[in-house]
Amino acid sequence: MMQETDIRQKRGTEWLGKAGLRPTRQRVSLAALLVGDGHDRHVTAESLYAASCDTGEKVSLATVYNTLRAFCDAGLMREITVDGSKSYFDTNTSNHPHFYWEDDSHLSDAPAEELEIARLPNAPEGAEITNVDVVIRLRPKPKHS
C-alpha cells in the first residue's frame, strides 16, 4: 500500500507531467505540497518556502520564487496580485473571483456564480483582454456592545 508521502509525490509528478515540466526533486517536492492532497491552494512564495522547510526539504526562497514562476508560465498556476506588490499563487487556474482577508492577509475563493460583470471597457487598439482578476477586499465588521 502506498504511503501518504508517496501519493502526494505521485500527484505532484503527474501535475508537472501534464504541463511538460521536468520533474526535478525540488519541483516534485513543491508540487506535492501544492496539489498532493488533491485540494487547490492559495500560497505566497514565503508560505510555500516555510511549508517546504517544515518537511525538511532543502530549498532556497529564490528557488521557490523561480519554481512558482515556472509553474505559472506552464499554466499550472495563476498569480493573483494584491496591493500591487503582494503575490499569491493559485492552483485553481479557472477564471474565478477571490476574497482578500485584510486582517490576516490571506486569499480565498469567492463564489463565481454570484459575480456579474455587465460590461468591460474596450481594450486599447492593438491589445486584447486576456483575463479579468477580481479581488474583493474584506475585513471583520466592528463589534458593537
TIVO-2410 file (N, C-alpha, C; in nm, 3 decimals):
# residues 145
REC num residu      c1      c2      c3 atome chaine
REC   1      M   0.084  -0.119   0.000     N      A
REC   1      M   0.000   0.000   0.000    CA      A
REC   1      M   0.089   0.125   0.000     C      A
REC   2      M   0.051   0.224  -0.083     N      A
REC   2      M   0.131   0.345  -0.092    CA      A
REC   2      M   0.115   0.431   0.034     C      A
REC   3      Q   0.224   0.488   0.079     N      A
REC   3      Q   0.220   0.579   0.192    CA      A
REC   3      Q   0.171   0.715   0.146     C      A
REC   4      E   0.120   0.793   0.242     N      A
REC   4      E   0.069   0.929   0.213    CA      A
REC   4      E   0.172   1.013   0.136     C      A
REC   5      T   0.298   1.009   0.179     N      A
REC   5      T   0.403   1.086   0.112    CA      A
REC   5      T   0.419   1.043  -0.033     C      A
REC   6      D   0.415   0.913  -0.057     N      A
REC   6      D   0.429   0.861  -0.194    CA      A
REC   6      D   0.312   0.907  -0.282     C      A
REC   7      I   0.192   0.907  -0.226     N      A
REC   7      I   0.073   0.950  -0.302    CA      A
REC   7      I   0.086   1.098  -0.339     C      A
REC   8      R   0.129   1.180  -0.242     N      A
REC   8      R   0.146   1.324  -0.268    CA      A
REC   8      R   0.251   1.348  -0.377     C      A
REC   9      Q   0.361   1.274  -0.368     N      A
REC   9      Q   0.467   1.292  -0.469    CA      A
REC   9      Q   0.421   1.244  -0.606     C      A
REC  10      K   0.344   1.136  -0.609     N      A
REC  10      K   0.292   1.086  -0.736    CA      A
REC  10      K   0.199   1.190  -0.800     C      A
REC  11      R   0.110   1.248  -0.718     N      A
REC  11      R   0.020   1.353  -0.770    CA      A
REC  11      R   0.101   1.473  -0.820     C      A
REC  12      G   0.202   1.512  -0.744     N      A
REC  12      G   0.287   1.625  -0.784    CA      A
REC  12      G   0.358   1.598  -0.915     C      A
REC  13      T   0.410   1.478  -0.930     N      A
REC  13      T   0.481   1.440  -1.053    CA      A
REC  13      T   0.385   1.439  -1.172     C      A
REC  14      E   0.265   1.386  -1.154     N      A
REC  14      E   0.165   1.384  -1.262    CA      A
REC  14      E   0.124   1.526  -1.300     C      A
REC  15      W   0.110   1.614  -1.201     N      A
REC  15      W   0.073   1.754  -1.225    CA      A
REC  15      W   0.180   1.822  -1.311     C      A
REC  16      L   0.306   1.799  -1.279     N      A
REC  16      L   0.416   1.855  -1.359    CA      A
REC  16      L   0.415   1.797  -1.499     C      A
REC  17      G   0.389   1.666  -1.509     N      A
REC  17      G   0.389   1.599  -1.638    CA      A
REC  17      G   0.284   1.651  -1.734     C      A
REC  18      K   0.166   1.688  -1.682     N      A
REC  18      K   0.061   1.736  -1.772    CA      A
REC  18      K   0.097   1.871  -1.835     C      A
REC  19      A   0.195   1.942  -1.776     N      A
REC  19      A   0.242   2.068  -1.834    CA      A
REC  19      A   0.375   2.051  -1.906     C      A
REC  20      G   0.426   1.928  -1.908     N      A
REC  20      G   0.553   1.903  -1.976    CA      A
REC  20      G   0.674   1.954  -1.901     C      A
REC  21      L   0.660   1.977  -1.769     N      A
REC  21      L   0.775   2.023  -1.690    CA      A
REC  21      L   0.856   1.904  -1.641     C      A
REC  22      R   0.988   1.919  -1.647     N      A
REC  22      R   1.078   1.814  -1.599    CA      A
REC  22      R   1.062   1.800  -1.448     C      A
REC  23      P   1.041   1.678  -1.399     N      A
REC  23      P   1.016   1.658  -1.256    CA      A
REC  23      P   1.145   1.650  -1.173     C      A
REC  24      T   1.208   1.765  -1.151     N      A
REC  24      T   1.326   1.767  -1.065    CA      A
REC  24      T   1.284   1.739  -0.921     C      A
REC  25      R   1.378   1.705  -0.838     N      A
REC  25      R   1.348   1.674  -0.698    CA      A
REC  25      R   1.277   1.790  -0.629     C      A
REC  26      Q   1.328   1.912  -0.649     N      A
REC  26      Q   1.268   2.028  -0.582    CA      A
REC  26      Q   1.130   2.060  -0.640     C      A
REC  27      R   1.113   2.049  -0.770     N      A
REC  27      R   0.981   2.073  -0.830    CA      A
REC  27      R   0.878   1.973  -0.778     C      A
REC  28      V   0.917   1.846  -0.772     N      A
REC  28      V   0.825   1.742  -0.723    CA      A
REC  28      V   0.789   1.769  -0.578     C      A
REC  29      S   0.888   1.807  -0.498     N      A
REC  29      S   0.864   1.835  -0.357    CA      A
REC  29      S   0.764   1.951  -0.340     C      A
REC  30      L   0.785   2.059  -0.415     N      A
REC  30      L   0.695   2.175  -0.407    CA      A
REC  30      L   0.558   2.142  -0.465     C      A
REC  31      A   0.555   2.069  -0.575     N      A
REC  31      A   0.427   2.029  -0.636    CA      A
REC  31      A   0.348   1.940  -0.541     C      A
REC  32      A   0.416   1.852  -0.469     N      A
REC  32      A   0.347   1.765  -0.373    CA      A
REC  32      A   0.282   1.847  -0.263     C      A
REC  33      L   0.348   1.955  -0.220     N      A
REC  33      L   0.289   2.043  -0.119    CA      A
REC  33      L   0.168   2.119  -0.176     C      A
REC  34      L   0.175   2.153  -0.303     N      A
REC  34      L   0.068   2.233  -0.364    CA      A
REC  34      L  -0.055   2.150  -0.400     C      A
REC  35      V  -0.037   2.032  -0.457     N      A
REC  35      V  -0.151   1.955  -0.509    CA      A
REC  35      V  -0.155   1.811  -0.459     C      A
REC  36      G  -0.064   1.775  -0.370     N      A
REC  36      G  -0.052   1.637  -0.326    CA      A
REC  36      G  -0.173   1.580  -0.257     C      A
REC  37      D  -0.253   1.666  -0.192     N      A
REC  37      D  -0.371   1.615  -0.123    CA      A
REC  37      D  -0.497   1.628  -0.209     C      A
REC  38      G  -0.480   1.676  -0.333     N      A
REC  38      G  -0.594   1.687  -0.424    CA      A
REC  38      G  -0.677   1.813  -0.407     C      A
REC  39      H  -0.635   1.904  -0.317     N      A
REC  39      H  -0.708   2.029  -0.295    CA      A
REC  39      H  -0.633   2.147  -0.357     C      A
REC  40      D  -0.708   2.248  -0.398     N      A
REC  40      D  -0.645   2.370  -0.450    CA      A
REC  40      D  -0.587   2.452  -0.336     C      A
REC  41      R  -0.486   2.531  -0.368     N      A
REC  41      R  -0.416   2.614  -0.269    CA      A
REC  41      R  -0.399   2.756  -0.320     C      A
REC  42      H  -0.396   2.848  -0.224     N      A
REC  42      H  -0.352   2.986  -0.245    CA      A
REC  42      H  -0.229   3.003  -0.156     C      A
REC  43      V  -0.114   3.023  -0.216     N      A
REC  43      V   0.009   3.034  -0.137    CA      A
REC  43      V   0.085   3.159  -0.179     C      A
REC  44      T   0.169   3.204  -0.089     N      A
REC  44      T   0.271   3.302  -0.124    CA      A
REC  44      T   0.401   3.225  -0.136     C      A
REC  45      A   0.501   3.285  -0.197     N      A
REC  45      A   0.631   3.217  -0.205    CA      A
REC  45      A   0.683   3.190  -0.064     C      A
REC  46      E   0.662   3.286   0.026     N      A
REC  46      E   0.710   3.271   0.163    CA      A
REC  46      E   0.639   3.157   0.237     C      A
REC  47      S   0.507   3.145   0.218     N      A
REC  47      S   0.435   3.038   0.288    CA      A
REC  47      S   0.472   2.901   0.231     C      A
REC  48      L   0.495   2.891   0.100     N      A
REC  48      L   0.538   2.765   0.041    CA      A
REC  48      L   0.680   2.729   0.086     C      A
REC  49      Y   0.765   2.830   0.095     N      A
REC  49      Y   0.902   2.809   0.145    CA      A
REC  49      Y   0.897   2.754   0.288     C      A
REC  50      A   0.814   2.815   0.373     N      A
REC  50      A   0.803   2.770   0.512    CA      A
REC  50      A   0.750   2.627   0.519     C      A
REC  51      A   0.650   2.596   0.438     N      A
REC  51      A   0.594   2.460   0.436    CA      A
REC  51      A   0.700   2.360   0.389     C      A
REC  52      S   0.780   2.400   0.293     N      A
REC  52      S   0.887   2.313   0.243    CA      A
REC  52      S   0.992   2.290   0.351     C      A
REC  53      C   1.029   2.396   0.421     N      A
REC  53      C   1.127   2.382   0.530    CA      A
REC  53      C   1.074   2.289   0.639     C      A
REC  54      D   0.942   2.296   0.665     N      A
REC  54      D   0.881   2.210   0.767    CA      A
REC  54      D   0.892   2.062   0.731     C      A
REC  55      T   0.902   2.032   0.601     N      A
REC  55      T   0.916   1.892   0.560    CA      A
REC  55      T   1.061   1.845   0.561     C      A
REC  56      G   1.154   1.940   0.584     N      A
REC  56      G   1.295   1.905   0.584    CA      A
REC  56      G   1.360   1.918   0.447     C      A
REC  57      E   1.284   1.962   0.347     N      A
REC  57      E   1.337   1.978   0.211    CA      A
REC  57      E   1.433   2.097   0.208     C      A
REC  58      K   1.547   2.077   0.147     N      A
REC  58      K   1.645   2.185   0.132    CA      A
REC  58      K   1.615   2.261   0.003     C      A
REC  59      V   1.557   2.380   0.017     N      A
REC  59      V   1.525   2.462  -0.099    CA      A
REC  59      V   1.537   2.608  -0.057     C      A
REC  60      S   1.590   2.692  -0.144     N      A
REC  60      S   1.605   2.834  -0.111    CA      A
REC  60      S   1.477   2.909  -0.149     C      A
REC  61      L   1.459   3.025  -0.088     N      A
REC  61      L   1.343   3.108  -0.121    CA      A
REC  61      L   1.348   3.149  -0.268     C      A
REC  62      A   1.467   3.177  -0.319     N      A
REC  62      A   1.481   3.213  -0.461    CA      A
REC  62      A   1.435   3.099  -0.551     C      A
REC  63      T   1.466   2.975  -0.513     N      A
REC  63      T   1.422   2.859  -0.591    CA      A
REC  63      T   1.270   2.848  -0.587     C      A
REC  64      V   1.210   2.875  -0.472     N      A
REC  64      V   1.063   2.871  -0.462    CA      A
REC  64      V   1.002   2.974  -0.556     C      A
REC  65      Y   1.054   3.097  -0.554     N      A
REC  65      Y   1.004   3.201  -0.645    CA      A
REC  65      Y   1.018   3.157  -0.791     C      A
REC  66      N   1.136   3.108  -0.827     N      A
REC  66      N   1.160   3.065  -0.966    CA      A
REC  66      N   1.069   2.949  -1.006     C      A
REC  67      T   1.047   2.858  -0.913     N      A
REC  67      T   0.962   2.743  -0.941    CA      A
REC  67      T   0.816   2.785  -0.958     C      A
REC  68      L   0.769   2.875  -0.872     N      A
REC  68      L   0.632   2.926  -0.886    CA      A
REC  68      L   0.615   2.997  -1.020     C      A
REC  69      R   0.716   3.072  -1.059     N      A
REC  69      R   0.711   3.141  -1.189    CA      A
REC  69      R   0.704   3.038  -1.302     C      A
REC  70      A   0.783   2.932  -1.294     N      A
REC  70      A   0.780   2.826  -1.397    CA      A
REC  70      A   0.643   2.758  -1.400     C      A
REC  71      F   0.584   2.734  -1.282     N      A
REC  71      F   0.451   2.672  -1.275    CA      A
REC  71      F   0.347   2.763  -1.340     C      A
REC  72      C   0.357   2.894  -1.317     N      A
REC  72      C   0.264   2.989  -1.379    CA      A
REC  72      C   0.285   2.993  -1.531     C      A
REC  73      D   0.409   3.001  -1.574     N      A
REC  73      D   0.440   3.005  -1.717    CA      A
REC  73      D   0.390   2.880  -1.789     C      A
REC  74      A   0.387   2.767  -1.717     N      A
REC  74      A   0.343   2.640  -1.776    CA      A
REC  74      A   0.190   2.625  -1.770     C      A
REC  75      G   0.123   2.721  -1.706     N      A
REC  75      G  -0.023   2.715  -1.697    CA      A
REC  75      G  -0.076   2.631  -1.583     C      A
REC  76      L   0.011   2.592  -1.490     N      A
REC  76      L  -0.031   2.511  -1.376    CA      A
REC  76      L  -0.091   2.595  -1.263     C      A
REC  77      M  -0.054   2.723  -1.258     N      A
REC  77      M  -0.100   2.813  -1.152    CA      A
REC  77      M  -0.129   2.949  -1.211     C      A
REC  78      R  -0.201   3.029  -1.133     N      A
REC  78      R  -0.224   3.169  -1.168    CA      A
REC  78      R  -0.167   3.256  -1.057     C      A
REC  79      E  -0.110   3.368  -1.096     N      A
REC  79      E  -0.062   3.464  -0.997    CA      A
REC  79      E  -0.170   3.569  -0.977     C      A
REC  80      I  -0.203   3.595  -0.851     N      A
REC  80      I  -0.301   3.696  -0.814    CA      A
REC  80      I  -0.225   3.801  -0.734     C      A
REC  81      T  -0.224   3.925  -0.782     N      A
REC  81      T  -0.152   4.031  -0.713    CA      A
REC  81      T  -0.249   4.115  -0.631     C      A
REC  82      V  -0.213   4.136  -0.507     N      A
REC  82      V  -0.293   4.217  -0.415    CA      A
REC  82      V  -0.207   4.334  -0.370     C      A
REC  83      D  -0.264   4.452  -0.364     N      A
REC  83      D  -0.192   4.573  -0.322    CA      A
REC  83      D  -0.076   4.609  -0.415     C      A
REC  84      G  -0.076   4.558  -0.535     N      A
REC  84      G   0.027   4.593  -0.632    CA      A
REC  84      G   0.162   4.530  -0.605     C      A
REC  85      S   0.178   4.463  -0.491     N      A
REC  85      S   0.309   4.407  -0.461    CA      A
REC  85      S   0.304   4.267  -0.401     C      A
REC  86      K   0.197   4.232  -0.333     N      A
REC  86      K   0.186   4.101  -0.268    CA      A
REC  86      K   0.127   4.001  -0.366     C      A
REC  87      S   0.201   3.896  -0.397     N      A
REC  87      S   0.155   3.796  -0.492    CA      A
REC  87      S   0.114   3.668  -0.422     C      A
REC  88      Y   0.000   3.617  -0.465     N      A
REC  88      Y  -0.049   3.486  -0.423    CA      A
REC  88      Y  -0.052   3.399  -0.546     C      A
REC  89      F  -0.031   3.270  -0.527     N      A
REC  89      F  -0.030   3.176  -0.638    CA      A
REC  89      F  -0.140   3.075  -0.614     C      A
REC  90      D  -0.225   3.056  -0.715     N      A
REC  90      D  -0.347   2.976  -0.704    CA      A
REC  90      D  -0.335   2.855  -0.795     C      A
REC  91      T  -0.356   2.736  -0.739     N      A
REC  91      T  -0.352   2.615  -0.819    CA      A
REC  91      T  -0.480   2.595  -0.900     C      A
REC  92      N  -0.585   2.669  -0.869     N      A
REC  92      N  -0.709   2.665  -0.947    CA      A
REC  92      N  -0.695   2.768  -1.058     C      A
REC  93      T  -0.674   2.724  -1.180     N      A
REC  93      T  -0.647   2.816  -1.291    CA      A
REC  93      T  -0.773   2.864  -1.363     C      A
REC  94      S  -0.889   2.819  -1.318     N      A
REC  94      S  -1.012   2.867  -1.382    CA      A
REC  94      S  -1.033   3.014  -1.347     C      A
REC  95      N  -1.110   3.084  -1.430     N      A
REC  95      N  -1.142   3.224  -1.401    CA      A
REC  95      N  -1.242   3.228  -1.286     C      A
REC  96      H  -1.202   3.285  -1.174     N      A
REC  96      H  -1.290   3.297  -1.059    CA      A
REC  96      H  -1.244   3.412  -0.971     C      A
REC  97      P  -1.337   3.472  -0.897     N      A
REC  97      P  -1.301   3.584  -0.809    CA      A
REC  97      P  -1.243   3.536  -0.677     C      A
REC  98      H  -1.183   3.628  -0.606     N      A
REC  98      H  -1.120   3.598  -0.477    CA      A
REC  98      H  -1.163   3.697  -0.370     C      A
REC  99      F  -1.165   3.649  -0.247     N      A
REC  99      F  -1.175   3.734  -0.129    CA      A
REC  99      F  -1.034   3.751  -0.074     C      A
REC 100      Y  -0.998   3.875  -0.043     N      A
REC 100      Y  -0.871   3.901   0.025    CA      A
REC 100      Y  -0.906   3.948   0.166     C      A
REC 101      W  -0.865   3.871   0.264     N      A
REC 101      W  -0.895   3.899   0.404    CA      A
REC 101      W  -0.785   3.988   0.460     C      A
REC 102      E  -0.817   4.117   0.476     N      A
REC 102      E  -0.717   4.215   0.518    CA      A
REC 102      E  -0.662   4.190   0.658     C      A
REC 103      D  -0.744   4.134   0.749     N      A
REC 103      D  -0.699   4.118   0.887    CA      A
REC 103      D  -0.586   4.017   0.901     C      A
REC 104      D  -0.587   3.912   0.820     N      A
REC 104      D  -0.477   3.815   0.830    CA      A
REC 104      D  -0.408   3.788   0.697     C      A
REC 105      S  -0.433   3.874   0.599     N      A
REC 105      S  -0.362   3.870   0.470    CA      A
REC 105      S  -0.369   3.734   0.402     C      A
REC 106      H  -0.490   3.679   0.390     N      A
REC 106      H  -0.498   3.554   0.313    CA      A
REC 106      H  -0.604   3.566   0.205     C      A
REC 107      L  -0.590   3.483   0.107     N      A
REC 107      L  -0.675   3.483  -0.012    CA      A
REC 107      L  -0.758   3.356  -0.012     C      A
REC 108      S  -0.886   3.369  -0.049     N      A
REC 108      S  -0.972   3.253  -0.062    CA      A
REC 108      S  -1.062   3.273  -0.184     C      A
REC 109      D  -1.117   3.164  -0.234     N      A
REC 109      D  -1.206   3.173  -0.349    CA      A
REC 109      D  -1.338   3.237  -0.308     C      A
REC 110      A  -1.392   3.319  -0.398     N      A
REC 110      A  -1.526   3.377  -0.381    CA      A
REC 110      A  -1.618   3.303  -0.476     C      A
REC 111      P  -1.747   3.296  -0.445     N      A
REC 111      P  -1.838   3.221  -0.532    CA      A
REC 111      P  -1.855   3.289  -0.669     C      A
REC 112      A  -1.803   3.225  -0.771     N      A
REC 112      A  -1.806   3.280  -0.907    CA      A
REC 112      A  -1.948   3.298  -0.958     C      A
REC 113      E  -2.038   3.209  -0.918     N      A
REC 113      E  -2.175   3.216  -0.969    CA      A
REC 113      E  -2.250   3.339  -0.917     C      A
REC 114      E  -2.197   3.406  -0.815     N      A
REC 114      E  -2.262   3.525  -0.761    CA      A
REC 114      E  -2.206   3.654  -0.821     C      A
REC 115      L  -2.101   3.643  -0.901     N      A
REC 115      L  -2.039   3.760  -0.960    CA      A
REC 115      L  -2.096   3.786  -1.099     C      A
REC 116      E  -2.135   3.911  -1.123     N      A
REC 116      E  -2.180   3.951  -1.256    CA      A
REC 116      E  -2.100   4.073  -1.300     C      A
REC 117      I  -2.035   4.062  -1.412     N      A
REC 117      I  -1.967   4.177  -1.473    CA      A
REC 117      I  -2.044   4.207  -1.600     C      A
REC 118      A  -2.115   4.319  -1.597     N      A
REC 118      A  -2.205   4.352  -1.707    CA      A
REC 118      A  -2.130   4.401  -1.831     C      A
REC 119      R  -2.023   4.475  -1.811     N      A
REC 119      R  -1.955   4.533  -1.925    CA      A
REC 119      R  -1.811   4.565  -1.889     C      A
REC 120      L  -1.722   4.545  -1.984     N      A
REC 120      L  -1.583   4.583  -1.968    CA      A
REC 120      L  -1.551   4.693  -2.068     C      A
REC 121      P  -1.456   4.777  -2.036     N      A
REC 121      P  -1.414   4.877  -2.136    CA      A
REC 121      P  -1.347   4.808  -2.254     C      A
REC 122      N  -1.352   4.871  -2.369     N      A
REC 122      N  -1.282   4.817  -2.485    CA      A
REC 122      N  -1.132   4.822  -2.460     C      A
REC 123      A  -1.064   4.719  -2.505     N      A
REC 123      A  -0.918   4.718  -2.494    CA      A
REC 123      A  -0.861   4.823  -2.589     C      A
REC 124      P  -0.748   4.882  -2.551     N      A
REC 124      P  -0.684   4.979  -2.641    CA      A
REC 124      P  -0.650   4.913  -2.775     C      A
REC 125      E  -0.638   4.993  -2.878     N      A
REC 125      E  -0.605   4.943  -3.010    CA      A
REC 125      E  -0.477   4.860  -3.006     C      A
REC 126      G  -0.482   4.743  -3.069     N      A
REC 126      G  -0.366   4.655  -3.075    CA      A
REC 126      G  -0.352   4.563  -2.955     C      A
REC 127      A  -0.451   4.567  -2.862     N      A
REC 127      A  -0.445   4.483  -2.743    CA      A
REC 127      A  -0.575   4.404  -2.730     C      A
REC 128      E  -0.568   4.294  -2.655     N      A
REC 128      E  -0.688   4.217  -2.627    CA      A
REC 128      E  -0.691   4.184  -2.478     C      A
REC 129      I  -0.810   4.174  -2.422     N      A
REC 129      I  -0.825   4.138  -2.282    CA      A
REC 129      I  -0.805   3.987  -2.270     C      A
REC 130      T  -0.714   3.947  -2.183     N      A
REC 130      T  -0.686   3.804  -2.165    CA      A
REC 130      T  -0.749   3.749  -2.039     C      A
REC 131      N  -0.771   3.835  -1.941     N      A
REC 131      N  -0.825   3.787  -1.815    CA      A
REC 131      N  -0.869   3.907  -1.733     C      A
REC 132      V  -0.965   3.886  -1.645     N      A
REC 132      V  -1.008   3.988  -1.551    CA      A
REC 132      V  -0.994   3.929  -1.411     C      A
REC 133      D  -0.908   3.986  -1.330     N      A
REC 133      D  -0.891   3.939  -1.193    CA      A
REC 133      D  -0.979   4.023  -1.101     C      A
REC 134      V  -1.063   3.958  -1.024     N      A
REC 134      V  -1.149   4.027  -0.929    CA      A
REC 134      V  -1.105   3.986  -0.789     C      A
REC 135      V  -1.060   4.085  -0.711     N      A
REC 135      V  -1.022   4.062  -0.572    CA      A
REC 135      V  -1.110   4.152  -0.487     C      A
REC 136      I  -1.190   4.089  -0.402     N      A
REC 136      I  -1.282   4.161  -0.314    CA      A
REC 136      I  -1.219   4.165  -0.176     C      A
REC 137      R  -1.190   4.285  -0.129     N      A
REC 137      R  -1.121   4.302  -0.001    CA      A
REC 137      R  -1.222   4.297   0.114     C      A
REC 138      L  -1.188   4.221   0.217     N      A
REC 138      L  -1.276   4.206   0.333    CA      A
REC 138      L  -1.202   4.236   0.462     C      A
REC 139      R  -1.278   4.279   0.561     N      A
REC 139      R  -1.227   4.288   0.698    CA      A
REC 139      R  -1.344   4.259   0.791     C      A
REC 140      P  -1.317   4.211   0.911     N      A
REC 140      P  -1.426   4.182   1.004    CA      A
REC 140      P  -1.503   4.310   1.039     C      A
REC 141      K  -1.633   4.295   1.055     N      A
REC 141      K  -1.714   4.408   1.098    CA      A
REC 141      K  -1.676   4.442   1.243     C      A
REC 142      P  -1.680   4.572   1.277     N      A
REC 142      P  -1.653   4.607   1.417    CA      A
REC 142      P  -1.762   4.550   1.508     C      A
REC 143      K  -1.724   4.506   1.625     N      A
REC 143      K  -1.820   4.452   1.720    CA      A
REC 143      K  -1.879   4.568   1.800     C      A
REC 144      H  -2.010   4.571   1.806     N      A
REC 144      H  -2.078   4.675   1.882    CA      A
REC 144      H  -2.128   4.616   2.012     C      A
REC 145      S  -2.106   4.688   2.123     N      A
REC 145      S  -2.152   4.636   2.251    CA      A
REC 145      S  -2.291   4.683   2.283     C      A
***
